[in-house]
Amino acid sequence: MSKIKNFVSDMKKELDRIRWCKGKELLKNTIVTVIFIIFFALFFVAIEYIVSLVNKIDFSEIVERINDLF
């Protein structure tokens, strides 16, 4: 039982050492995080759109023209 008490006591001491964010800093970090999430979401949507456009291209004509050259 003393091990558990020591653990809880040590845990409380460690929690007192933590530097918690203030309100403005927390708001700033939250805004930066949301902006990054939106940026990467738009980035991946754009990549997905480009890949879908490339998949719609009919490469058979291009391959036939290349084969005719050789």
ABEGO torsion letter per residue (X at the ends): XAAAAAAAAAAAAAAAABBBBBAAAAAAAAAAAAAAAAAAAAAAAAAAAAAAAAAABBAAAAAAAAAAAX
